[in-house]
Amino acid sequence: MKYDKDKIAPKVLELLQKGMSLREACKGEGMPAPSTFNLWCNEDSKLAEQYARASEIRAELIFEEVLEIADDAANDFIETDEGAIPNRTAIDRARLKIDARKWVLGKMKPKRFGDKVTQEHTGEGGGAIQITIKDMS
């Protein structure tokens, strides 16, 4: 199928900026496969830059979503005859959703959302560390 990149690419970018993944954005009728969109980006540096920016916006939306999930206590308790008890299923599901999003953010934007390495060891000029073993006998 032949696609009009100039018409479709902006639609894909808009959906990404609304928080959709590339796979989700490309599921709609008349949309290209994600591989086609990636090919367009490989061939068009301006589109590649726009895609990178849309991905940054998407990452920020996912970050905000993590906070929303964490702050939503609506289903944290179940009312019983003995009173309110923790709803382990809802709490565990929220934890899973948060952990999945944190992992994705760490991969999408490791400098901003990845686990921090507290200390980095490098050799001379930032290269590999050289180890010399001397025979002491």
Summary of the structure (lengths in Angstrom):
residues: 137
radius of gyration: 23.1
end to end distance: 74.0
largest distance: 78.8
contacts: 292
relative contact order: 0.09
helix: 60%
strand: 6%
